[in-house]
């Protein structure tokens, strides 16, 4: 017998998850492009060296550190989505779950609480982007 409730939960999870996956891939691709343009191509010029082991070590070190920051930002966005959608109660456990899922480590005993509602994701994304529709009071120039 077909379980319609499970099918609906599965499709709802994909409805909010797929746009977030696409956004993560786009941010990652853009971040890699920026790292390539600003570090891999520009740093040797700034250091005034063409081919040396020192420049290679500096470029690799800076690139890895920036990639780590990029991954942390991406994991934070997912963690924020999990909290905003009510799948995790607090940001710390959501971040742990997000990092565990990203790294395929999988040993953290943290799981999502319930299937997520696409309407909550839409509201969370609007709030993150500042498009919640609420007008902030304007401050008068002094």
C-alpha positions, -999 to 999 in steps of 0.1 A, spaced: 0 0 0 13 34 -9 20 58 19 8 92 8 19 110 39 55 98 35 54 108 -2 41 142 7 69 147 33 95 136 8 83 160 -18 81 188 7 117 182 17 128 184 -19 107 215 -25 127 235 1 159 216 -2 164 218 -40 165 256 -42 189 257 -12 211 231 -29 212 252 -61 220 283 -41 248 265 -23 263 253 -56 261 288 -71 277 304 -40 304 278 -40 311 282 -78 312 320 -74 334 317 -43 358 294 -62 359 319 -91 368 348 -67 394 327 -50 409 318 -84 409 354 -96 421 371 -63 444 345 -49 457 320 -75 462 346 -102 469 378 -83 489 366 -53 520 356 -73 520 391 -89 517 408 -55 546 387 -42 566 395 -74 575 359 -80 566 336 -108 577 301 -99 589 294 -65 580 268 -38 574 296 -13 548 313 -35 532 280 -42 530 272 -5 515 307 2 489 304 -26 479 269 -15 477 279 22 456 310 15 434 291 -9 427 263 16 419 288 44 395 307 21 378 274 10 374 266 47 357 299 53 335 293 22 324 259 35 317 274 69 295 301 54 276 275 34 272 253 64 259 283 84 233 290 57 221 255 59 221 256 97 201 288 96 176 272 73 173 242 97 166 266 127 143 288 107 122 258 95 121 243 130 141 212 121 166 220 148 160 238 180 192 258 182 220 270 159 248 250 175 231 216 169 220 228 134 256 237 126 268 203 139 242 186 117 250 207 87 288 201 90 282 164 96 260 162 65 285 182 44 315 162 54 297 128 53 313 122 87 279 111 100 289 102 135 271 130 153 240 119 170 220 148 156 189 144 134 163 167 119 131 169 140 104 166 114 97 170 76 101 206 67 74 229 52 83 248 20 63 278 33 87 281 62 117 280 38 102 308 17 97 329 48 132 322 61 148 331 28 128 363 26 139 372 61 175 364 54 174 386 23 156 414 41 124 411 20 101 403 49 78 431 39 81 449 72 92 485 69 119 497 92 115 532 106 137 557 88 161 576 108 162 613 103 195 628 92 210 650 119 
